[in-house]
């Protein structure tokens, strides 16, 4: 029979493969469906943000922001408003200036922007 520690260990370990499988399945689903947000006709731009730098781009309508790299966090500011932290993907429907900020002191970040045409 199992003693208390073996039972506790079994309860903790058995869900791990199931949760890992679900994470990868739904992560890929969220990213692929998010990229369809702008429609079939879109313009794509890739931006490399070096550590502690920012870049401002003009947006008009639907935009998908995809973040790649070691650090997948980017801070954005829309039309000079409050800063917002994003992780991996963000869907926007805005008109105005979009400021992308890499607050990391060490890692560079690649940002892919998809604009609706």
TISE-811652 format. One record per residue: residue in three letters; y, x, z of N, C-alpha, C in turn. Coordinates in steps of 0.1 Angstrom, whole numbers, padded with zeros to 4 digits, always signed. Atoms other than C-alpha are relative to their C-alpha. Layout:
<pts>
alaYXZYXZYXZ...
</pts>
This chain:
<pts>
unk-0012+0008+0000+0000+0000+0000+0012+0009+0000unk-0013-0007+0001+0036+0010-0005+0006+0000+0014unk-0008+0001-0012+0056+0020+0024+0015-0003-0004unk-0013+0005+0002+0093+0011+0027+0008+0009-0010unk-0007-0009+0009+0107+0042+0009-0005-0001-0015unk+0006+0001+0014+0083+0039-0021+0005-0013-0006unk-0004+0013+0005+0092+0002-0024+0015+0001-0004unk-0014-0001+0003+0129+0010-0023+0003+0008-0012unk-0002-0008+0012+0126+0037-0049-0005-0007-0012unk+0005+0008+0012+0106+0014-0072+0010-0010-0004unk-0010+0010+0003+0133-0013-0069+0012+0006-0006unk-0012-0006+0006+0160+0012-0078-0003+0006-0014unk+0004-0007+0013+0141+0030-0107-0004-0010-0011unk+0005+0009+0010+0125+0001-0125+0012-0006-0009unk-0010+0005+0008+0158-0015-0137+0008+0010-0009unk-0007-0010+0007+0172+0018-0150-0002+0000-0015unk+0002+0000+0015+0155+0018-0185+0005-0013-0006unk-0005+0012+0006+0164-0018-0190+0015+0000-0001unk-0014+0000+0000+0200-0014-0181+0006+0010-0010unk-0004-0010+0010+0203+0018-0203-0002-0006-0014unk+0002+0006+0013+0188-0001-0232+0011-0010-0003unk-0010+0010+0002+0212-0030-0228+0014+0006-0002unk-0013-0006+0001+0242-0007-0224+0002+0005-0015unk-0001-0006+0014+0235+0011-0258+0000-0011-0010unk+0001+0011+0009+0227-0022-0275+0014-0007-0001unk-0013+0007+0000+0259-0040-0265+0012+0009-0002unk-0011-0010+0003+0281-0009-0267+0002+0000-0015unk-0001+0000+0015+0273-0006-0304+0004-0013-0006unk-0004+0013+0005+0277-0043-0309+0015-0002+0002unk-0014+0002-0003+0311-0044-0293+0009+0009-0009unk-0008-0009+0008+0324-0014-0313-0001-0005-0015unk+0001+0004+0014+0310-0027-0347+0007-0013-0002unk-0007+0013+0001+0324-0062-0341+0015+0002+0001unk-0014-0003-0002+0357-0048-0329+0007+0005-0013unk-0006-0005+0013+0362-0029-0362+0002-0010-0010unk-0002+0011+0010+0359-0061-0381+0012-0009+0003unk-0011+0008-0004+0389-0076-0363+0011+0000-0011unk-0011+0000+0009+0414-0065-0390-0003-0006-0013unk+0004+0006+0012+0394-0080-0418-0006+0010-0010unk+0006-0009+0010+0379-0066-0450+0009+0010-0007unk-0010-0009+0006+0411-0051-0464+0008+0006+0011unk-0007-0007-0011+0425-0025-0441+0004+0014-0004unk-0005-0014+0002+0443+0009-0440-0005+0007+0012unk+0005-0008-0012+0428+0036-0418+0007+0013+0001unk-0007-0013-0003+0446+0065-0402-0006+0007+0012unk+0005-0007-0011+0432+0092-0380+0010+0010+0005unk-0010-0009-0006+0454+0110-0355-0007+0008+0011unk+0005-0009-0010+0446+0140-0334+0011+0002+0010unk-0010-0002-0011+0464+0140-0301-0004+0012+0009unk+0003-0012-0008+0465+0174-0284+0003-0003+0015unk-0002+0003-0014+0466+0176-0246+0015-0002+0003unk-0014+0003-0005+0498+0162-0230+0010-0003-0011unk-0009+0004+0011+0512+0149-0263+0000-0015-0003unk-0001+0014+0004+0522+0116-0278+0004-0001-0014unk-0004+0003+0014+0527+0100-0312+0004-0014-0001unk-0005+0014+0002+0546+0069-0322-0003-0004-0014unk+0003+0005+0013+0534+0048-0351+0006-0014-0001unk-0005+0014+0002+0548+0016-0366-0011-0009-0003unk+0010+0010+0003+0525-0014-0365+0006-0013-0004unk-0004+0013+0004+0527-0048-0381-0012-0008-0002unk+0012+0009+0001+0500-0073-0374-0012+0005+0008unk+0012-0004-0007+0464-0067-0364-0003+0015-0001unk+0003-0014-0001+0454-0032-0353-0012+0002+0009unk+0011-0004-0008+0422-0017-0340+0002+0014+0003unk-0001-0014-0005+0425+0015-0319-0014+0004+0005unk+0013-0006-0004+0393+0035-0317+0002+0014+0005unk-0003-0013-0006+0393+0066-0294-0014+0008+0000unk+0012-0009+0000+0368+0095-0299+0004+0013+0007unk-0002-0013-0006+0364+0128-0282-0007+0001+0013unk+0006-0003-0013+0353+0143-0249+0006-0010+0010unk-0006+0009-0009+0378+0122-0230+0004-0013-0009unk-0002+0012+0008+0378+0086-0244+0011-0009+0005unk-0011+0008-0005+0409+0074-0225+0013+0004-0006unk-0014-0002+0006+0443+0070-0241+0009-0010+0006unk-0010+0009-0005+0474+0055-0228+0009-0005-0012unk-0008+0005+0011+0494+0032-0251+0012-0007+0006unk-0012+0007-0004+0529+0017-0249+0005-0008-0013unk-0004+0008+0011+0539-0012-0272+0014-0004+0002unk-0014+0004+0000+0576-0016-0280+0007+0004+0013unk-0007-0005-0012+0586+0005-0250-0003-0007+0013unk+0004+0008-0011+0568-0018-0226-0007+0009+0010unk+0007-0008-0010+0546-0008-0197-0012+0007-0006unk+0011-0008+0004+0519+0018-0201-0013-0008+0002unk+0013+0006-0001+0483+0005-0207-0010+0010-0003unk+0011-0009+0003+0452+0026-0204-0011-0007-0008unk+0011+0006+0008+0425+0020-0230-0012+0009+0000unk+0012-0007+0000+0389+0031-0231-0008-0003-0013unk+0008+0001+0012+0372+0036-0265+0006-0009-0011unk-0004+0009+0010+0385+0005-0283+0011-0010+0006unk-0010+0010-0004+0415-0019-0282+0004-0007-0012unk-0005+0009+0011+0425-0048-0304+0014-0005+0003unk-0014+0004-0002+0462-0055-0309+0004-0009-0011unk-0007+0008+0010+0482-0081-0328+0015+0000+0004unk-0014-0003-0004+0517-0067-0324+0008+0004-0013unk-0010-0006+0010+0548-0059-0345+0010+0009+0008unk-0009-0009-0007+0568-0029-0335-0005+0014+0000unk+0004-0013-0001+0563+0006-0323-0012+0001+0010unk+0011-0003-0008+0530+0018-0308+0000+0015+0003unk+0000-0013-0005+0531+0049-0287-0014+0004+0006unk+0013-0005-0005+0498+0068-0282+0002+0012+0008unk-0003-0011-0010+0498+0091-0252-0014+0006+0004unk+0012-0007-0006+0471+0117-0243+0004+0006+0013unk-0004-0006-0013+0476+0123-0206-0009+0011+0005unk+0008-0011-0004+0448+0148-0204+0007+0013-0001unk-0006-0013+0000+0458+0183-0196-0009+0010-0007unk+0010-0010+0005+0427+0199-0211-0006-0004-0014unk+0008+0005+0012+0410+0177-0238+0009-0006-0011unk-0006+0007+0011+0422+0167-0272-0008-0013-0003unk+0006+0013+0002+0415+0131-0284+0003-0003-0015unk-0001+0005+0013+0409+0117-0319+0002-0015+0001unk-0003+0015+0000+0424+0082-0324-0001-0005-0015unk+0001+0006+0013+0414+0061-0354+0007-0013+0000unk-0007+0012+0001+0438+0033-0363-0004-0008-0013unk+0003+0009+0012+0428+0004-0386+0011-0011+0000unk-0010+0010+0001+0457-0017-0398-0005-0011-0010unk+0003+0011+0010+0452-0051-0416+0010+0002-0012unk-0008-0002+0012+0465-0048-0452+0007-0013-0004
</pts>
